[in-house]
């Protein structure tokens, strides 16, 4: 993880929590599939092919495709935006999450989860630079690997004493989002989709506010 200003890293923690929240909505809505965890969906795709479970193949394939579409759309938005692109890219995520909430209220659960996946693909573009993801908001396996490596280096005196804290905080935020998502889905059910959309909208406004300051410029070229 590259060095990032404190305000932006704080925003990254909130976005990781949102990704965990949304993953729970997808998993509990259609069972066994994810909106942001494409490794899990790829595993499900392989199992479906191996066991000729074509419904699972279609679901997993649709989610992976939607996620990729979200990534592509966010990259196009970022390239088309002069200056800092955090807010426009985040708005793309918000639009997908609003569509998901509308589809959920209309009873189209499968399509709603596909829209969630597109939103998570778009969210990952918030902290990209020239095609490289500076902060992985949904890649928790890689985050845990970095946490473990930095912790080991710290224990051996080869790294700063608390170099591992940021990766651990990112994982903890994602985990916290899953817990909150489970509670929200259990208590609010369909309305929990709107909660995700609202949080995304607030984050969009936050990035727009940060863009008016020097905080984004100090962080270097944005997404």
Secondary structure, DSSP 4 states (H G I P E B T S, - for coil): -----HHHHHHHHHHHHHHHHHHHHHHHHHSS--SS-HHHHHHHHHHHHHTT-HHHHHHHHHHHHHHHHHHHHHHHHHHHSSS--HHHHHHHHHHHHHHHHHHHHTT-HHHHHHHHHHHHHHHTTTTEETTEESS-SS-HHHHHHHHHHHHHHHHTTSS-TTTTHHHHHHHHHHHHHHHHHHHHHHHHTTHHHHHHHHHHHHHHHHHHHHHTSSHHHHT-S--
